[in-house]
Amino acid sequence: MQNVTGRRIGQLRKAKDPRMTQAELAHALQLQGVNIDRAGIAKIEGGYRQVSDVELVVIAQALGVPPTELLESTDL
């Protein structure tokens, strides 16, 4: 089974209106005390870095979605 979290984060970030950049997402996380930079967001979205449960919750908040939405695969 493939990790879907990173791909979903990228999909939801790009779907925001106006579109949210990786740098903007990283900045929003840093304001909440989660130290992930733009390169870290790129690694997460590319599947090279996993996220902790705390990071998942804060990323979901920054994207304006419930945390469970980050776990839903769109490739079913």
ABEGO torsion letter per residue (X at the ends): XBBAAAAAAAAAAAABOBBBBAAAAAAAAAAAGBBBBAAAAAAAAAGABBBBAAAAAAAAAAAGBBAAAAABBAAX
